[in-house]
Every structure is written in C-alpha cells, then in structure tokens.
Amino acid sequence: MSLHFTAEEFAARRARACAAMAEAGLDGLLCFRQETMYWLTGYDTFGYVFFQCLYLGADGRTMLLTRSADLRQAWLTSDVEDVRIWEDREGGDPAVDLREILRGFGCSGRTLGVEYEAYGLTARNGKRLDAALDGFCGTVDASLLVSRLRVIKSAAEIDYVRKAGRLGDDAFHAGMAELQSGAFEGDILAAMQGAVFRGGGDYSGNEFVIGAGDHALLCRYQTGRRHLAENDQITLEWAGVYRRYHAALMRTARVGEPPARQRKMAEVAHDTIRAVEAALKPGNTFGDGFQAHADALDRAGYSEHRLNACGYSLGTTFAPNWMDWPMLYRDNPVEIRPGMVIFVHIIMMDSVRGLAMCPGRTSLITETGAESLSSLPLEFPVAL
C-alpha cells in the first residue's frame, strides 16, 4: 500500500469531516472531488473522469464506488476497505447502483451532502444522480465542506509543500539555462518539467504555461511551439509539485534589452506582489489581499492592464487545474489563517504596446504573515 500520510492523520481528517457534517445536519457525504478522496483516504487516480463516488458516513464509514480499472488503484493507494464496482455495460446506471448501496447503509430518508462542484460529476452524471436519489433521500450541496478543511495544511502537508517550493525553484533554474536568442520553447519546457521529475516530483494539475512574443500576454497554455527571436519576451507559469501538493511560480523573462516601459512594469509588479503578501496575514481576508493588488496597480496607472483576481489557495489538486479554493478577488470574505498556502500572481498585460509582466510566487501563511516558499529573488530575468 502506498500511503503518504499516517493512519492517524487520515483518521483525524475524517473525524473533522464528520464533525463538519454534523454541524451542517448531514447524515453522510457523497464525495465526487478527487481532491477530497485523496485527502480523506489517500486514493490517487485520474479515474474521476468517469462516475465514481466516495461515501463518508456520519459514523466515519467509507465506501468507494468505482470502475474495475480502479479497483487495484484503490487497494494500493488508499485505506478504503469497502470498494464496490459498477459494471461498464450498455444501459448501466452507476447512480442507481450507488442508491442501492446507500439503501443498504440505511440512508433512505436521510440527508446527504453532495459535492456537485466536481469535474467527475458532469452535468449528465449529476442529473442521473439526482434522478436516482429523488424520493429516496434528501440532498444538499456540500461542495465546499471538505475544501474548507483542506485549506488549512497539517505539518506533514506543509513538509510536502516546502519540497514543492524547492522543486519549483529547480525548474526555474533549469528553464533559464535554456533562455537565449533562438531558444526553442519545447526545450525550455522539457528542462523545467524534467527538473521536477528528477527531484521526485509529479505532473502539475494543469500544463505549464509558456508563451513568447505576443503570446507572452496569455495566461493559459496553448498548443504550438516557437523559437525565441533575437529580442523577445516570454512568460512562464509553472509549479513544483510533490505528492500532488503545488507551489506555483510565474515570471516574464526577456531575451535582449527590455524597453524602459517593461522595466518600469517589472518595478511596479514587484512592489505590488510585496504589498499583497503584506496583506496576507491572519485576521485579514482574501478580499484584503486583492484590494492591496488593485490599489497598488491603480495608483501606478495600470488599472486597465490588470486582472480581476490576483491569486488563490494551493494544495493537492488534480487535472484539469492546480487552482484551489478560495481565490483572491474583490470583497472575498474568507479569513486568512495560519496553515494556508496562497499563490499570488501580478499579471500585467499591456496589449497596446504588446508588453507583459507577470511575476508570481507561493507563500505559506504563518502566525505573523506570508513566508515565501521560493528562494528566487523578485527580479526581471534578462538574458543579454
């Protein structure tokens, strides 16, 4: 069995989840988020692209309903002892199979929480689930019940996050070693991802973002590779990942002498990221963090070049992205607490001049504030 946490830690997590269910008046939780399954039991798979459900009863009982392809995955990566299989067959309905299992658990007439906000529970599967449970039990949207628990990291989780931070730095150094006129984006990506793998890390929840020239103004991955021009800009967003825990980083770099406007953007962006991190202290809110971002950039005259969010929580996340709950956006009331891990990105995109400046780094929230998990300096990387 390949478990990355102790039995005592998993038991404590399930106890916290059961206490949260009791407070919400729930008799059980139907978990469809892979992050929840991993956090509660260690179960590690990409099989959530199909219908699968982890049941957590108010008494702490767990049951996993999945496909035959994931049976041994559950045996080897989780502490779930009760694994049920729904059969791939024409006309089969795993939601009905789940209902009958729940009937055996005495859930008829009870109130169950459901993680509706889950990539595995597609709209089609959600409709099938609702139809199967209609008249059988009550359901409540409990999509954030476990997410609110996961956002505070344990000591063991923080160890993994720190390792992820070191891997992220390794990836940066490997990528910058390739940065020169004529460099191929594929070589830069290969070097960065290779550094994470060589350090014992994992694939990230979403693709590393890379874009040169006008694509440096994009903050999403897109297919297609190019060679850097003699004087060019490139934006990179990547993460060190260890045991599925992420520490993301972001930089805009330059080949050749940058224009004065871009150097000024870098200065403002670095001041802004420090201002946001200064606001990330216990007792403040995620909205306070965003406001520091908006105030700094607006005062500097870059209001039209910024985004409406400037970061988010990070943790153990699965494809298709590494973003976790909650996010740094205007008026978000979620309180910042010690043990949170927060990625701050200052994304400035001047479409008129075709210039980008996008520094970002991940911090652990301590009793006194934000502690960067990266040893990289806040500077504008330039290869002359």
N, C-alpha and C positions, 0 to 999 in steps of 0.2 A: 504494500500500500504506500502511495506517495502523498503524504500529508505534509504541509508546510507550516502547520501550527500544532500546538499540543492539544490533546483531548480536552484538557481543562479549559483552554481558550475557546474551543468550539462550544463547549457546554455553557460557558459564560455568555457567549454571544446569543445562543438560543434562549437562554434564560432572560436576557434583556429583551429579545424579540417577543417572548411570551408575555413579559410584563407590559410591553407597549401594546400588545393585542388586548390584554385585559383592560387596560386604561381606555382603549378605543371601543370596548364592548364586543370584541370579536371572539368567536369560538375556534377559529383556525385561519390560516393564511395560505392562499394559493399563489405560490411564487413562480413567476414566469421570467423574471430578470435573471440572466446568467450570473450577474454580479452578486445577487442575493444568494443563489445556490452555492457559489464559491465561498462566500463569506460565512455562511451558516454551516456548511458541511465539507468544504474543500473540493466539491465536484467541479471538474475542469474539462470543458468540451466546447466545440462550436456547434454541437448538435441542437442548440436552441433555435437554429434556423428552421427546425421542424417543431411540431407541437410537443412540448414536454413541460411537466409541472412538478415542482417540489411542494408537497403538502407539509405544513408545520401546524400541528395541533396545539391547542391551548395547554395541553399536558406535556408538551415538548416532543411528542412523537413526530417522526419524519417518515415520509414515503415519497419515492421518486417514481413518476410515470414517464417513461421514455421509450425510444425505439430499440430494437435488438442490437443495432450497431453501437449503441452507447452502453450496453449492459456491462461490459468489462471495463469501460471507461469509468463507470460509477464504482465498480468494485475496487479499482486500483487508485482512484484519485479522491475518493470521498469516504466519510464514515457512515453513509447511509446503508443500513442493513436490509431495509424493505424496498426492493427495487422491482417495479412492475413494468411489463412490456405491453405496449399496444401494437397490434399487428398491422403491417402495411398490407392493405388489401382493398380492392375496389369496393366502394360503398362503406368502408370503415369510418368510424367517427370516434376519435380518441376522447373527445369531450364527453361522450356518453359513457365510455369506459371509465373515465375519471369519476363521473357521477356515481356509478355503481360501486366503485371503490370507496367513495365518500359515504355512501349509504352503509357500507359495512363498518365504517368508523363512527356511525351514529350521528352523522352530520345533517340528517333530514330535519328540516325545520330550524336549523341553527343559522347563525350569521357568520359568513366567511368574508374575509378581506381578499381582494384580488389585485394583483399587480397588473393593471391594464396597460400602464405605460412601459411596455417591454417589446423589444424588437422581435422576439419569438412569438408574441401573441399578436399576430397580424389582425387586421380588421376582419378578415374572413374567419380566422380561428376564434376571435373574440365573440363574433356573432354565434358561432357554433357553441361556444361555452355558455353564453347567456341563454341560448335556447335549451341546452341540456339541463341547466340549473333552474330554469323557470318553474316555479311551483314546488321545487324540491327544497331550496334553502334561500335565505336572503344573502345578497352580495353587496359589498361596499367597496368603493375604490380605495385601495390601501397602497397605491403605487409608491408612496414615499415613506412608508412605515419603516422599512429596513434601511432605506437610503439615509434617513435621519440618524440612524445608529451608526452606519458605516462611516459617516463623515468625520467622526472622532476616531483617530487611529490609536491602536494599542501600542505598547512598547515594541512588541515583535513586528508589527506593521511598520512602525517608524524605522526600524532597522532596515527593512526592505526598501523603504522609500529613500533612505540615505544612500543605499547601494545603487538605486536607480539614478540618483543625482550624480554619483561618480561616473556611472556609465554614460550619462548624457554629456558630461564634460569630455570623456574619452572620444565620443562620437564627434564632438565639435573639433577637437584637435586633429582627428583623422580626416575630416572633411576639409579643414583649412589647409592641410598639407597638399591637397589637390588643387587649391584655388590659384589659378593663373590664367593669363590670356590663352584662349583656345581650349581650356579645360572642358571635358565632357560631363554633363550633368549626371549621367549614369555612373561615372567613376566616383563622383562626389558622394552620391547616394550609397554606392557599394561600400565605400570606405567607412561611411558613418554607420550603416547598419551592421557591417562586419565588426566594427569595434564593440558594438553592443553584444553581438553574438559571442565574440571571443571572450568577453567579460562574464559570460554565463547568463546573459540577459535574454529577453523574449522579443517577439514581434510586438509592436505597439498596437493599440486599439484602432488607430487609423493610419493611413500611409503617412510617411514623412512628406512634408510639403516642400517643394523646390520650384523655383521659378526665376529665370534670368530675363534681363531686358524688360519689356513691358509686362511680362508675366511675374515680375517681382512685386507687382501691385496686387497679386492674387493671394488669398489666404486659404486656398483649398488646393489639394493635389489635382493635377490633370495629366493625362497621358501625353506622351511625346517628349523627346529629349533634344537638346540643342547644345552647341558648343558656345562657350562664353566669348564675347567679342573682345577686341583689344582694350576697350574702355567700356565696362559693363557693370551692372548691379545684379545681385542675386539675393533672394530672400529664402531662408531656410527655417522650417519649423519641425522639430524632431523631439524625441523623448528617449531618455534612458528608461528601460523597463526591466524590473526584476521581480519574479514571482507574480507577474501581472500588475505590479504597482508602478505607476508612472511618475516621472519627474520631467516635465516638458521644458523646452527652451526654444527661443526664437531669436534670429539675427538677420539683419540685412547687411551684406558684405559688398565690397567693391573691388573690382579689378581696374587699376588705373586711378588717376587723381579724381576724387569726387568733386562735383560742383560745390561752391560755397553754400548754396541753398541746402544741399543734402547734409553737409556738415552741421549746419545750424539745426536741421531737423533732428539729427542724432543727439545734439546737446539738449534740446528740449525734451526728446523722448526719454533720455536717461534721467533728467530731472523729474520727469513725470512718473517713471516707474518707482523712483525713490519715494515720491510723495504718496503714491498708492500704498506701497509697502509700509510706510509710516502710519497709515490709517488702518492697517490690518492688525489691530491689537484687540485683545479680549475686551468685550463690552461694546465695541463698535459694531456696525452692521456691514453686510456686503454692499448695501447701498452707499454707506460712507466711503467705502473703497472706490466705488465707481465715481462718486462725486469729486474725490480728490483728482481722479483722472480727467474728468470733464473740466474742472476748474483750471487745472494747470495748462491744458491744451488750449482752452478757450482764451485764457489770459495771454497766451503766447501768439494768438492769432491763427490757430489751426483747427478751429471748430468744424470747418467744412471737410476736413481731411481725417477725422477720427470716426470710430465706430460707436455703436450704442451699447457696447459691452466691452469689458477690458480684462476678462479672465473668468476663472471658475475653479471649483474644487477638483482635486485629482485623487485617485486611489487605484483600486483594482477594477479595471474596466475591460470590456471585450468589444470586438468589432461590432458595429462599424465606426465607433469613435472613442477617443480617450476622455472626452469631456464628462465630468460627473456633476452631481447636484451639490450645492447651488451655484449660481452664476453671479458675477459682479455686474449688475446693471442698476439703473436708476431706481431708488427707493426700495430696493430689496431689503425686507426687514429681518432676514435671518441673521442671528447674532454670531459674531466671530468668537470662537472658543479655542482654548489650547488643544492641540492634537489635530487640528485641521491642517490640510495640505492644500495650498492655493497657488495656482499658476496665474501670473499677471503678464499680460501682453499689451504693449503700447503700439498699436497698428496705425501708422500714419501713411496715407496714400494720396499723393498729390497728382491727380490724373491730368491736370492741365500741363504740368511740367514733366510728367512721366517719372516721378521720383517716389521711392518707397523708403520707409524707415520703420523697422518692426522689431525692436528688442523685446525679449520676454524671458522670465525665469520663474522657478517654482520655489516657494518658501514653506517651511514648517512654522506653524503658529505656536509660540511658546507662551509662558505666563507674562512675558514682557513685550511680545510683539513678533514680527516676522523675521525668521532666520533663513537666509538663502541656502538652498541645498546645492547650489553650484558655486564652485570656486572661480568661475570665469569673471573677469572684470567687465564692467559695463563700459564698453568702448566700441567704436565703429571699426570692424575689421577691414583693413585695406591692404591689398597686395599690389605694390607698385612695380 
